[in-house]
Protein backbone atom coordinates (compact mmCIF):
# COMPACT_ATOMS: atom_id res chain seq x y z
CA UNK A 1 0.00 0.00 0.00
CA UNK A 2 1.42 3.37 -0.99
CA UNK A 3 1.82 6.03 1.69
CA UNK A 4 -0.78 8.30 0.03
CA UNK A 5 -3.39 5.57 -0.53
CA UNK A 6 -6.45 5.46 1.71
CA UNK A 7 -6.29 2.30 3.88
CA UNK A 8 -9.95 1.43 3.39
CA UNK A 9 -9.78 1.91 -0.38
CA UNK A 10 -6.73 -0.36 -0.41
CA UNK A 11 -8.61 -2.94 1.66
CA UNK A 12 -11.49 -2.97 -0.82
CA UNK A 13 -9.05 -3.37 -3.71
CA UNK A 14 -7.27 -6.16 -1.84
CA UNK A 15 -10.62 -7.89 -1.25
CA UNK A 16 -11.37 -7.94 -4.96
CA UNK A 17 -7.95 -9.41 -5.67
CA UNK A 18 -8.37 -12.02 -2.92
CA UNK A 19 -11.83 -13.04 -4.10
CA UNK A 20 -10.52 -13.40 -7.63
CA UNK A 21 -7.57 -15.48 -6.44
CA UNK A 22 -9.74 -17.80 -4.36
CA UNK A 23 -12.15 -18.26 -7.26
CA UNK A 24 -9.25 -19.03 -9.58
CA UNK A 25 -8.01 -21.65 -7.10
CA UNK A 26 -11.45 -23.19 -6.70
CA UNK A 27 -14.39 -21.91 -8.79
CA UNK A 28 -16.85 -23.48 -6.32
CA UNK A 29 -15.26 -22.03 -3.17
CA UNK A 30 -17.66 -19.16 -2.50
CA UNK A 31 -20.69 -20.99 -3.87
CA UNK A 32 -20.05 -23.80 -1.40
CA UNK A 33 -19.31 -21.35 1.42
CA UNK A 34 -22.67 -19.64 0.87
CA UNK A 35 -24.62 -22.84 1.51
CA UNK A 36 -23.84 -22.84 5.24
CA UNK A 37 -21.18 -23.28 7.88
CA UNK A 38 -20.00 -26.27 9.88
CA UNK A 39 -16.90 -25.10 11.79
CA UNK A 40 -15.31 -27.53 14.22
CA UNK A 41 -13.53 -24.86 16.28
CA UNK A 42 -14.85 -22.02 18.43
CA UNK A 43 -12.08 -19.46 18.88
CA UNK A 44 -12.26 -17.04 21.80
CA UNK A 45 -9.49 -14.52 21.43
CA UNK A 46 -8.25 -10.95 21.71
CA UNK A 47 -9.28 -8.16 19.36
CA UNK A 48 -5.61 -7.35 18.72
CA UNK A 49 -5.07 -6.86 14.98
CA UNK A 50 -1.99 -9.10 15.08
CA UNK A 51 -3.98 -12.17 16.12
CA UNK A 52 -6.23 -13.13 13.17
CA UNK A 53 -7.31 -16.64 14.10
CA UNK A 54 -7.98 -18.10 10.65
CA UNK A 55 -4.64 -16.83 9.34
CA UNK A 56 -2.47 -18.02 12.22
CA UNK A 57 -4.17 -21.42 12.22
CA UNK A 58 -3.55 -21.82 8.49
CA UNK A 59 -7.26 -22.45 7.93
CA UNK A 60 -9.96 -21.10 5.61
CA UNK A 61 -13.19 -19.09 5.86
CA UNK A 62 -15.84 -21.37 7.34
CA UNK A 63 -13.39 -23.35 9.48
CA UNK A 64 -13.52 -21.28 12.69
CA UNK A 65 -16.39 -19.66 14.58
CA UNK A 66 -15.02 -16.57 16.31
CA UNK A 67 -15.55 -14.25 19.25
CA UNK A 68 -12.93 -11.67 20.17
CA UNK A 69 -12.75 -8.88 22.73
CA UNK A 70 -10.21 -6.70 24.49
CA UNK A 71 -7.69 -8.98 26.26
CA UNK A 72 -9.72 -12.17 25.59
CA UNK A 73 -11.54 -11.82 28.92
CA UNK A 74 -14.15 -14.51 29.66
CA UNK A 75 -16.78 -13.28 32.10
CA UNK A 76 -19.70 -15.46 33.23
CA UNK A 77 -21.98 -12.39 33.20
CA UNK A 78 -21.08 -11.30 29.65
CA UNK A 79 -24.17 -12.20 27.59
CA UNK A 80 -22.29 -11.55 24.34
CA UNK A 81 -19.70 -14.23 25.05
CA UNK A 82 -22.33 -16.57 26.50
CA UNK A 83 -24.50 -16.28 23.38
CA UNK A 84 -21.55 -17.10 21.12
CA UNK A 85 -20.65 -20.13 23.22
CA UNK A 86 -24.23 -21.42 23.26
CA UNK A 87 -24.69 -21.02 19.51
CA UNK A 88 -21.33 -22.56 18.64
CA UNK A 89 -21.59 -25.51 21.04
CA UNK A 90 -25.34 -26.30 20.90
CA UNK A 91 -26.26 -25.37 17.34
CA UNK A 92 -23.05 -25.57 15.30
CA UNK A 93 -21.81 -28.42 17.49
CA UNK A 94 -18.15 -27.45 17.36
CA UNK A 95 -15.71 -30.07 18.61
CA UNK A 96 -13.15 -27.70 20.12
CA UNK A 97 -13.38 -24.51 22.17
CA UNK A 98 -10.12 -22.58 22.13
CA UNK A 99 -9.29 -19.65 24.40
CA UNK A 100 -6.25 -17.80 23.07
CA UNK A 101 -4.13 -15.21 24.82
CA UNK A 102 -1.03 -13.68 23.26
CA UNK A 103 2.30 -12.03 23.91
CA UNK A 104 2.62 -8.22 23.86
CA UNK A 105 -1.00 -7.90 24.97
CA UNK A 106 -1.99 -4.30 25.67
CA UNK A 107 -4.65 -5.42 28.13
CA UNK A 108 -2.13 -7.42 30.14
CA UNK A 109 0.25 -4.46 30.16
CA UNK A 110 -2.53 -2.14 31.31
CA UNK A 111 -3.46 -4.54 34.13
CA UNK A 112 0.14 -4.57 35.31
CA UNK A 113 0.27 -0.77 35.38
CA UNK A 114 -0.96 1.42 38.22
CA UNK A 115 -2.14 4.05 35.74
CA UNK A 116 -5.74 4.30 34.57
CA UNK A 117 -6.57 3.70 30.92
CA UNK A 118 -9.75 5.77 31.11
CA UNK A 119 -13.40 5.33 30.29
CA UNK A 120 -15.10 1.95 30.12
CA UNK A 121 -11.76 0.20 29.55
CA UNK A 122 -10.90 0.41 33.24
CA UNK A 123 -14.15 -1.36 34.06
CA UNK A 124 -13.58 -4.01 31.40
CA UNK A 125 -10.05 -4.72 32.64
CA UNK A 126 -11.14 -5.13 36.27
CA UNK A 127 -10.87 -8.96 36.14
CA UNK A 128 -7.25 -8.62 34.97
CA UNK A 129 -6.51 -6.15 37.75
CA UNK A 130 -7.95 -8.68 40.23
CA UNK A 131 -5.71 -11.40 38.77
CA UNK A 132 -2.72 -9.13 39.19
CA UNK A 133 -3.55 -8.59 42.86
CA UNK A 134 -4.05 -12.32 43.42
CA UNK A 135 -0.65 -13.18 41.90
CA UNK A 136 1.24 -10.02 42.80
CA UNK A 137 4.24 -11.67 44.48
CA UNK A 138 4.82 -14.02 41.53
CA UNK A 139 4.48 -11.22 38.99
CA UNK A 140 6.78 -8.83 40.88
CA UNK A 141 9.43 -11.55 41.03
CA UNK A 142 9.65 -11.53 37.21
CA UNK A 143 12.25 -8.89 36.35
CA UNK A 144 11.72 -8.70 32.59
CA UNK A 145 8.68 -6.59 31.66
CA UNK A 146 7.86 -8.64 28.56
CA UNK A 147 8.08 -11.92 30.46
CA UNK A 148 5.87 -10.50 33.20
CA UNK A 149 3.24 -9.48 30.63
CA UNK A 150 3.36 -12.97 29.10
CA UNK A 151 2.81 -14.50 32.53
CA UNK A 152 -0.11 -12.13 33.05
CA UNK A 153 -1.56 -13.33 29.74
CA UNK A 154 -1.15 -16.97 30.82
CA UNK A 155 -2.93 -16.31 34.11
CA UNK A 156 -5.73 -14.62 32.19
CA UNK A 157 -6.17 -17.68 29.96
CA UNK A 158 -6.18 -19.96 33.00
CA UNK A 159 -8.88 -17.84 34.67
CA UNK A 160 -10.92 -17.81 31.46
CA UNK A 161 -10.70 -21.59 31.10
CA UNK A 162 -12.07 -21.98 34.64
CA UNK A 163 -15.07 -19.86 33.65
CA UNK A 164 -15.57 -21.91 30.48
CA UNK A 165 -15.36 -25.20 32.36
CA UNK A 166 -18.10 -23.94 34.71
CA UNK A 167 -20.39 -23.05 31.79
CA UNK A 168 -23.39 -25.44 31.73
CA UNK A 169 -23.53 -25.61 27.93
CA UNK A 170 -19.87 -26.57 27.77
CA UNK A 171 -20.16 -29.04 30.65
CA UNK A 172 -23.03 -30.85 28.91
CA UNK A 173 -21.15 -30.97 25.59
CA UNK A 174 -18.03 -32.37 27.29
CA UNK A 175 -20.12 -35.05 28.98
CA UNK A 176 -22.36 -35.96 26.04
CA UNK A 177 -20.31 -35.22 22.93
CA UNK A 178 -16.66 -35.21 23.96
CA UNK A 179 -16.16 -31.47 23.45
CA UNK A 180 -12.56 -30.43 24.02
CA UNK A 181 -11.54 -27.15 25.65
CA UNK A 182 -8.05 -25.70 25.16
CA UNK A 183 -6.11 -22.79 26.64
CA UNK A 184 -3.35 -21.51 24.36
CA UNK A 185 -0.94 -18.60 23.95
CA UNK A 186 0.02 -17.08 20.60
CA UNK A 187 3.58 -15.72 20.45
CA UNK A 188 3.44 -12.76 18.08
CA UNK A 189 7.23 -12.69 17.78
CA UNK A 190 7.44 -16.21 16.32
CA UNK A 191 3.94 -16.83 14.97
CA UNK A 192 3.72 -20.03 17.02
CA UNK A 193 0.95 -21.28 19.32
CA UNK A 194 1.71 -22.90 22.68
CA UNK A 195 -0.87 -24.99 24.50
CA UNK A 196 -0.89 -24.16 28.21
CA UNK A 197 -2.38 -27.36 29.60
CA UNK A 198 -5.69 -25.88 30.81
CA UNK A 199 -9.09 -27.32 29.97
CA UNK A 200 -9.68 -30.86 28.78
CA UNK A 201 -6.46 -31.26 26.76
CA UNK A 202 -3.36 -33.30 27.56
CA UNK A 203 -1.20 -30.26 28.08
CA UNK A 204 1.04 -29.69 25.08
CA UNK A 205 0.64 -29.51 21.34
CA UNK A 206 2.05 -32.34 19.27
CA UNK A 207 5.14 -31.58 17.24
CA UNK A 208 3.39 -31.99 13.91
CA UNK A 209 5.38 -35.01 12.81
CA UNK A 210 2.11 -36.39 11.42
CA UNK A 211 0.57 -39.77 10.81
CA UNK A 212 0.42 -42.04 7.82
CA UNK A 213 -2.63 -40.58 6.05
CA UNK A 214 -2.23 -36.95 5.01
CA UNK A 215 -3.25 -34.25 2.54
CA UNK A 216 -0.63 -32.00 0.99
CA UNK A 217 -1.08 -28.35 -0.02
CA UNK A 218 1.79 -26.98 -2.09
CA UNK A 219 2.76 -23.31 -2.35
CA UNK A 220 5.63 -21.45 -3.93
CA UNK A 221 7.62 -21.32 -0.69
CA UNK A 222 6.61 -24.41 1.22
CA UNK A 223 4.47 -27.50 1.54
CA UNK A 224 1.67 -27.79 4.11
CA UNK A 225 0.99 -31.37 5.17
CA UNK A 226 -2.34 -32.03 6.90
CA UNK A 227 -2.55 -35.39 8.68
CA UNK A 228 -5.25 -37.01 10.74
CA UNK A 229 -4.00 -35.50 14.00
CA UNK A 230 -1.67 -32.68 13.01
CA UNK A 231 -0.32 -30.37 10.34
CA UNK A 232 3.25 -29.46 9.45
CA UNK A 233 5.11 -27.29 6.97
CA UNK A 234 8.25 -28.11 5.01
CA UNK A 235 9.98 -24.96 3.76
CA UNK A 236 11.36 -25.18 0.23
FIFI-91040 format. One record per residue (C-alpha): residue number from 1; residue in three letters; z negated, x, y negated. Coordinates in nm, 2 decimals. Example, Ala and Ser with C-alpha at 12.3 -4.5 7.8 and 13.67 -1.06 7.14 Angstrom:
2
{site 1 'ALA' {-0.78 1.23 0.45}}
{site 2 'SER' {-0.71 1.37 0.11}}
***
This chain:
236
{site 1 'UNK' {0.00 0.00 0.00}}
{site 2 'UNK' {0.10 0.14 -0.34}}
{site 3 'UNK' {-0.17 0.18 -0.60}}
{site 4 'UNK' {0.00 -0.08 -0.83}}
{site 5 'UNK' {0.05 -0.34 -0.56}}
{site 6 'UNK' {-0.17 -0.64 -0.55}}
{site 7 'UNK' {-0.39 -0.63 -0.23}}
{site 8 'UNK' {-0.34 -1.00 -0.14}}
{site 9 'UNK' {0.04 -0.98 -0.19}}
{site 10 'UNK' {0.04 -0.67 0.04}}
{site 11 'UNK' {-0.17 -0.86 0.29}}
{site 12 'UNK' {0.08 -1.15 0.30}}
{site 13 'UNK' {0.37 -0.91 0.34}}
{site 14 'UNK' {0.18 -0.73 0.62}}
{site 15 'UNK' {0.12 -1.06 0.79}}
{site 16 'UNK' {0.50 -1.14 0.79}}
{site 17 'UNK' {0.57 -0.80 0.94}}
{site 18 'UNK' {0.29 -0.84 1.20}}
{site 19 'UNK' {0.41 -1.18 1.30}}
{site 20 'UNK' {0.76 -1.05 1.34}}
{site 21 'UNK' {0.64 -0.76 1.55}}
{site 22 'UNK' {0.44 -0.97 1.78}}
{site 23 'UNK' {0.73 -1.22 1.83}}
{site 24 'UNK' {0.96 -0.93 1.90}}
{site 25 'UNK' {0.71 -0.80 2.16}}
{site 26 'UNK' {0.67 -1.15 2.32}}
{site 27 'UNK' {0.88 -1.44 2.19}}
{site 28 'UNK' {0.63 -1.68 2.35}}
{site 29 'UNK' {0.32 -1.53 2.20}}
{site 30 'UNK' {0.25 -1.77 1.92}}
{site 31 'UNK' {0.39 -2.07 2.10}}
{site 32 'UNK' {0.14 -2.00 2.38}}
{site 33 'UNK' {-0.14 -1.93 2.13}}
{site 34 'UNK' {-0.09 -2.27 1.96}}
{site 35 'UNK' {-0.15 -2.46 2.28}}
{site 36 'UNK' {-0.52 -2.38 2.28}}
{site 37 'UNK' {-0.79 -2.12 2.33}}
{site 38 'UNK' {-0.99 -2.00 2.63}}
{site 39 'UNK' {-1.18 -1.69 2.51}}
{site 40 'UNK' {-1.42 -1.53 2.75}}
{site 41 'UNK' {-1.63 -1.35 2.49}}
{site 42 'UNK' {-1.84 -1.48 2.20}}
{site 43 'UNK' {-1.89 -1.21 1.95}}
{site 44 'UNK' {-2.18 -1.23 1.70}}
{site 45 'UNK' {-2.14 -0.95 1.45}}
{site 46 'UNK' {-2.17 -0.83 1.10}}
{site 47 'UNK' {-1.94 -0.93 0.82}}
{site 48 'UNK' {-1.87 -0.56 0.74}}
{site 49 'UNK' {-1.50 -0.51 0.69}}
{site 50 'UNK' {-1.51 -0.20 0.91}}
{site 51 'UNK' {-1.61 -0.40 1.22}}
{site 52 'UNK' {-1.32 -0.62 1.31}}
{site 53 'UNK' {-1.41 -0.73 1.66}}
{site 54 'UNK' {-1.06 -0.80 1.81}}
{site 55 'UNK' {-0.93 -0.46 1.68}}
{site 56 'UNK' {-1.22 -0.25 1.80}}
{site 57 'UNK' {-1.22 -0.42 2.14}}
{site 58 'UNK' {-0.85 -0.35 2.18}}
{site 59 'UNK' {-0.79 -0.73 2.24}}
{site 60 'UNK' {-0.56 -1.00 2.11}}
{site 61 'UNK' {-0.59 -1.32 1.91}}
{site 62 'UNK' {-0.73 -1.58 2.14}}
{site 63 'UNK' {-0.95 -1.34 2.34}}
{site 64 'UNK' {-1.27 -1.35 2.13}}
{site 65 'UNK' {-1.46 -1.64 1.97}}
{site 66 'UNK' {-1.63 -1.50 1.66}}
{site 67 'UNK' {-1.93 -1.56 1.43}}
{site 68 'UNK' {-2.02 -1.29 1.17}}
{site 69 'UNK' {-2.27 -1.27 0.89}}
{site 70 'UNK' {-2.45 -1.02 0.67}}
{site 71 'UNK' {-2.63 -0.77 0.90}}
{site 72 'UNK' {-2.56 -0.97 1.22}}
{site 73 'UNK' {-2.89 -1.15 1.18}}
{site 74 'UNK' {-2.97 -1.41 1.45}}
{site 75 'UNK' {-3.21 -1.68 1.33}}
{site 76 'UNK' {-3.32 -1.97 1.55}}
{site 77 'UNK' {-3.32 -2.20 1.24}}
{site 78 'UNK' {-2.96 -2.11 1.13}}
{site 79 'UNK' {-2.76 -2.42 1.22}}
{site 80 'UNK' {-2.43 -2.23 1.15}}
{site 81 'UNK' {-2.50 -1.97 1.42}}
{site 82 'UNK' {-2.65 -2.23 1.66}}
{site 83 'UNK' {-2.34 -2.45 1.63}}
{site 84 'UNK' {-2.11 -2.15 1.71}}
{site 85 'UNK' {-2.32 -2.07 2.01}}
{site 86 'UNK' {-2.33 -2.42 2.14}}
{site 87 'UNK' {-1.95 -2.47 2.10}}
{site 88 'UNK' {-1.86 -2.13 2.26}}
{site 89 'UNK' {-2.10 -2.16 2.55}}
{site 90 'UNK' {-2.09 -2.53 2.63}}
{site 91 'UNK' {-1.73 -2.63 2.54}}
{site 92 'UNK' {-1.53 -2.30 2.56}}
{site 93 'UNK' {-1.75 -2.18 2.84}}
{site 94 'UNK' {-1.74 -1.82 2.75}}
{site 95 'UNK' {-1.86 -1.57 3.01}}
{site 96 'UNK' {-2.01 -1.32 2.77}}
{site 97 'UNK' {-2.22 -1.34 2.45}}
{site 98 'UNK' {-2.21 -1.01 2.26}}
{site 99 'UNK' {-2.44 -0.93 1.96}}
{site 100 'UNK' {-2.31 -0.62 1.78}}
{site 101 'UNK' {-2.48 -0.41 1.52}}
{site 102 'UNK' {-2.33 -0.10 1.37}}
{site 103 'UNK' {-2.39 0.23 1.20}}
{site 104 'UNK' {-2.39 0.26 0.82}}
{site 105 'UNK' {-2.50 -0.10 0.79}}
{site 106 'UNK' {-2.57 -0.20 0.43}}
{site 107 'UNK' {-2.81 -0.47 0.54}}
{site 108 'UNK' {-3.01 -0.21 0.74}}
{site 109 'UNK' {-3.02 0.03 0.45}}
{site 110 'UNK' {-3.13 -0.25 0.21}}
{site 111 'UNK' {-3.41 -0.35 0.45}}
{site 112 'UNK' {-3.53 0.01 0.46}}
{site 113 'UNK' {-3.54 0.03 0.08}}
{site 114 'UNK' {-3.82 -0.10 -0.14}}
{site 115 'UNK' {-3.57 -0.21 -0.40}}
{site 116 'UNK' {-3.46 -0.57 -0.43}}
{site 117 'UNK' {-3.09 -0.66 -0.37}}
{site 118 'UNK' {-3.11 -0.97 -0.58}}
{site 119 'UNK' {-3.03 -1.34 -0.53}}
{site 120 'UNK' {-3.01 -1.51 -0.19}}
{site 121 'UNK' {-2.95 -1.18 -0.02}}
{site 122 'UNK' {-3.32 -1.09 -0.04}}
{site 123 'UNK' {-3.41 -1.42 0.14}}
{site 124 'UNK' {-3.14 -1.36 0.40}}
{site 125 'UNK' {-3.26 -1.00 0.47}}
{site 126 'UNK' {-3.63 -1.11 0.51}}
{site 127 'UNK' {-3.61 -1.09 0.90}}
{site 128 'UNK' {-3.50 -0.73 0.86}}
{site 129 'UNK' {-3.78 -0.65 0.62}}
{site 130 'UNK' {-4.02 -0.79 0.87}}
{site 131 'UNK' {-3.88 -0.57 1.14}}
{site 132 'UNK' {-3.92 -0.27 0.91}}
{site 133 'UNK' {-4.29 -0.35 0.86}}
{site 134 'UNK' {-4.34 -0.41 1.23}}
{site 135 'UNK' {-4.19 -0.06 1.32}}
{site 136 'UNK' {-4.28 0.12 1.00}}
{site 137 'UNK' {-4.45 0.42 1.17}}
{site 138 'UNK' {-4.15 0.48 1.40}}
{site 139 'UNK' {-3.90 0.45 1.12}}
{site 140 'UNK' {-4.09 0.68 0.88}}
{site 141 'UNK' {-4.10 0.94 1.16}}
{site 142 'UNK' {-3.72 0.97 1.15}}
{site 143 'UNK' {-3.64 1.23 0.89}}
{site 144 'UNK' {-3.26 1.17 0.87}}
{site 145 'UNK' {-3.17 0.87 0.66}}
{site 146 'UNK' {-2.86 0.79 0.86}}
{site 147 'UNK' {-3.05 0.81 1.19}}
{site 148 'UNK' {-3.32 0.59 1.05}}
{site 149 'UNK' {-3.06 0.32 0.95}}
{site 150 'UNK' {-2.91 0.34 1.30}}
{site 151 'UNK' {-3.25 0.28 1.45}}
{site 152 'UNK' {-3.30 -0.01 1.21}}
{site 153 'UNK' {-2.97 -0.16 1.33}}
{site 154 'UNK' {-3.08 -0.11 1.70}}
{site 155 'UNK' {-3.41 -0.29 1.63}}
{site 156 'UNK' {-3.22 -0.57 1.46}}
{site 157 'UNK' {-3.00 -0.62 1.77}}
{site 158 'UNK' {-3.30 -0.62 2.00}}
{site 159 'UNK' {-3.47 -0.89 1.78}}
{site 160 'UNK' {-3.15 -1.09 1.78}}
{site 161 'UNK' {-3.11 -1.07 2.16}}
{site 162 'UNK' {-3.46 -1.21 2.20}}
{site 163 'UNK' {-3.36 -1.51 1.99}}
{site 164 'UNK' {-3.05 -1.56 2.19}}
{site 165 'UNK' {-3.24 -1.54 2.52}}
{site 166 'UNK' {-3.47 -1.81 2.39}}
{site 167 'UNK' {-3.18 -2.04 2.30}}
{site 168 'UNK' {-3.17 -2.34 2.54}}
{site 169 'UNK' {-2.79 -2.35 2.56}}
{site 170 'UNK' {-2.78 -1.99 2.66}}
{site 171 'UNK' {-3.06 -2.02 2.90}}
{site 172 'UNK' {-2.89 -2.30 3.09}}
{site 173 'UNK' {-2.56 -2.11 3.10}}
{site 174 'UNK' {-2.73 -1.80 3.24}}
{site 175 'UNK' {-2.90 -2.01 3.51}}
{site 176 'UNK' {-2.60 -2.24 3.60}}
{site 177 'UNK' {-2.29 -2.03 3.52}}
{site 178 'UNK' {-2.40 -1.67 3.52}}
{site 179 'UNK' {-2.35 -1.62 3.15}}
{site 180 'UNK' {-2.40 -1.26 3.04}}
{site 181 'UNK' {-2.57 -1.15 2.72}}
{site 182 'UNK' {-2.52 -0.81 2.57}}
{site 183 'UNK' {-2.66 -0.61 2.28}}
{site 184 'UNK' {-2.44 -0.33 2.15}}
{site 185 'UNK' {-2.39 -0.09 1.86}}
{site 186 'UNK' {-2.06 0.00 1.71}}
{site 187 'UNK' {-2.04 0.36 1.57}}
{site 188 'UNK' {-1.81 0.34 1.28}}
{site 189 'UNK' {-1.78 0.72 1.27}}
{site 190 'UNK' {-1.63 0.74 1.62}}
{site 191 'UNK' {-1.50 0.39 1.68}}
{site 192 'UNK' {-1.70 0.37 2.00}}
{site 193 'UNK' {-1.93 0.10 2.13}}
{site 194 'UNK' {-2.27 0.17 2.29}}
{site 195 'UNK' {-2.45 -0.09 2.50}}
{site 196 'UNK' {-2.82 -0.09 2.42}}
{site 197 'UNK' {-2.96 -0.24 2.74}}
{site 198 'UNK' {-3.08 -0.57 2.59}}
{site 199 'UNK' {-3.00 -0.91 2.73}}
{site 200 'UNK' {-2.88 -0.97 3.09}}
{site 201 'UNK' {-2.68 -0.65 3.13}}
{site 202 'UNK' {-2.76 -0.34 3.33}}
{site 203 'UNK' {-2.81 -0.12 3.03}}
{site 204 'UNK' {-2.51 0.10 2.97}}
{site 205 'UNK' {-2.13 0.06 2.95}}
{site 206 'UNK' {-1.93 0.20 3.23}}
{site 207 'UNK' {-1.72 0.51 3.16}}
{site 208 'UNK' {-1.39 0.34 3.20}}
{site 209 'UNK' {-1.28 0.54 3.50}}
{site 210 'UNK' {-1.14 0.21 3.64}}
{site 211 'UNK' {-1.08 0.06 3.98}}
{site 212 'UNK' {-0.78 0.04 4.20}}
{site 213 'UNK' {-0.60 -0.26 4.06}}
{site 214 'UNK' {-0.50 -0.22 3.70}}
{site 215 'UNK' {-0.25 -0.33 3.42}}
{site 216 'UNK' {-0.10 -0.06 3.20}}
{site 217 'UNK' {0.00 -0.11 2.84}}
{site 218 'UNK' {0.21 0.18 2.70}}
{site 219 'UNK' {0.24 0.28 2.33}}
{site 220 'UNK' {0.39 0.56 2.14}}
{site 221 'UNK' {0.07 0.76 2.13}}
{site 222 'UNK' {-0.12 0.66 2.44}}
{site 223 'UNK' {-0.15 0.45 2.75}}
{site 224 'UNK' {-0.41 0.17 2.78}}
{site 225 'UNK' {-0.52 0.10 3.14}}
{site 226 'UNK' {-0.69 -0.23 3.20}}
{site 227 'UNK' {-0.87 -0.26 3.54}}
{site 228 'UNK' {-1.07 -0.53 3.70}}
{site 229 'UNK' {-1.40 -0.40 3.55}}
{site 230 'UNK' {-1.30 -0.17 3.27}}
{site 231 'UNK' {-1.03 -0.03 3.04}}
{site 232 'UNK' {-0.94 0.33 2.95}}
{site 233 'UNK' {-0.70 0.51 2.73}}
{site 234 'UNK' {-0.50 0.83 2.81}}
{site 235 'UNK' {-0.38 1.00 2.50}}
{site 236 'UNK' {-0.02 1.14 2.52}}
***
